[in-house]
């Protein structure tokens, strides 16, 4: 699926379903401010994200300034069979802020939607109650730029929202905290909207705005930033597993099996094989340990003077060194401008 944010007139605000192999168009649906809508109130779709196999969540605003041009709407659509049929609209509401810089995400359970705004606020809606806004609060000092869901490895029922911002910060919020409705005991109590919510974990490892977040198996999270860094974190301990300086501004991130694909402003796509990287770092750590033991023996010092490496360092390395052997990294070229979105496609039989 692709979205369009074209100018006013009949050409803008289209959601298009197409075949990635042949490029043929299955159907095109023009978003309007009303479900039936008229051509004078077309919405320019600013963001569209898939949820499961059949749902698309998008948001957008009018393409012109006439008659309430500041209105912006969130929508939850279902793609129907045959694909030539127009999508089925499940939920639609006017958004509190026009610029949702991190888009809108549906929770893993499908009951809630979360939006990240240019103001740094997060908005939480309940899709089961006519899209009612449950809460809003400031998550970042600057705009929210990335969001992703992760699930604790110890429990399939524990979901967490990861957010990244233009302030270079990354936060992790519990799903239970996001959707829990608090009772107000008196009139002087601060309303639920705009209350400060404490994240489960926070860390500041980037120097420039965070571009994308990606949940990985084993309670790990990958983040990229305009500072050119790819960082792999352990979510619930906030431990940095490794850092890679790829150079230039990084814009998009996705994964397939044990490979990470990172898009850049220069149009290059980096392909990083985590298995090869781990084996390379393990070999380097082994050589380092042997060298330290030899040095200890030559100096007559006790073995206790040698440094003790953590389990993560033994597998992935310290991650703060510049690797000369970069066999784990390859590059894909073909774009002349910045990579704006990445996705990996698999065949129906399960092969890549």
Order of alpha helices (4+ residues) and beta strands (2+ residues): beta-beta-beta-beta-beta-beta-beta-beta-beta-beta-beta-beta-beta-beta-alpha-beta-beta-beta-beta-beta-beta-beta-beta-alpha-alpha-beta
